[in-house]
């Protein structure tokens, strides 16, 4: 389990996102990003447990629908079936990473395919099967800057390593940020360590400054 | 360094009464059944649990009206098998039995939707579960009380807020899908959900 000091996480998902996560209606990519935040954040884990209690209470209040005896017989007959195999972390895996990211990354950051976008920014796209959202790791050299950009849609960001600062604050491992629409921002990685973030987008980022706009076609949304 | 006195397993009382923390709180019938299933693979307890929860899970499966009756029965089977397999990890101090079952049903339904839509993902809903951790007992206590308050309060919500929570939790609708179905602006749906949850939160913290 992650041993990150609780007080290091200052930026959390809003309650409506946690509610959609607890009720299982977020898309797989967004849900994975929220779940990864939970692995860093005890406060949001507790909130999520309370939000799941709403589901439990609602379940208790449904009008029961009769289930045939044959369904019980079939279940009883299958109790001794072997359990499905569960994914286990490899010895070499980075235990600072939430388990499900560890599974998607499946090795070391260095083993991923990184696409270099600017001198200080590389992106690696991970496959989640989500048809609407891109799920990618952003790697920013220490002190490196992502050129000013906007989003046509929503962007969830979770810091995994290092940190960055932008117009509205400073973000460290476990911090979760969601941006909607056309806010412009210019994140700069903190000094001292390379910054790695998970970003989930439903529209591509667009650089706003003339000298960076030629890069925009490179950033076509890669959902899936 | 002071020795930890509560290291567990040293006193015979701890061994025999794994979950009976002497707080005088009730343990309900369904939590007890789950603990019996988890500790001793008790088929009679499992059958009781099935008879109570299977019809609720079936109602849950049908409430979004997007699963057929046959798929609803299949979901009941999948959920109840997971209940059998995972009961050993159920901690009645941490979660109400109904909440625990709800999370399994929610995950199985998500996976079933994805299967039916031939959605190709390397992730199963179970991968989103957090690795278990030891929590300090005061946190656990706090957790259990919060859980009971949520259940008490659910009945007191105004109908419009209860209706939206039903859409989101039971029918598995996102806020924007719920807005479209109820012919309400998205902002109204979000604010009703937020109001309901604020009320629950205020009570949990009281």
Interface residues (C-beta under 8 A of the other chain):
Chain A: X1 X15 X16 X19 X20 X23 X24 X25 X26 X28 X31 X32 X35 X38 X39 X45 X46 X49 X50 X51 X52 X53 X54 X55 X56 X57 X58 X59 X60 X61 X62 X63 X64 X65 X66 X67 X68 X71 X72 X74 X75 X76 X78 X79 X81 X83 X86 X87 X98 X99 X100 X103 X104 X127 X128 X129 X130 X131
Chain B: X43 X46 X47 X50 X51 X54 X55 X56 X57 X58 X59 X60 X62 X63 X72 X73 X76 X77 X80 X81 X84 X85 X94 X95 X96 X97 X98 X99 X100 X101 X102 X103 X105 X106 X107 X109 X110 X114 X119 X120 X121 X122 X123 X125 X126 X127 X128 X130 X131 X133 X139 X143 X146 X147 X150 X151 X154 X155 X165 X166 X168 X169 X170 X172 X173 X174 X175 X177 X190 X193 X194 X197 X200 X201 X204
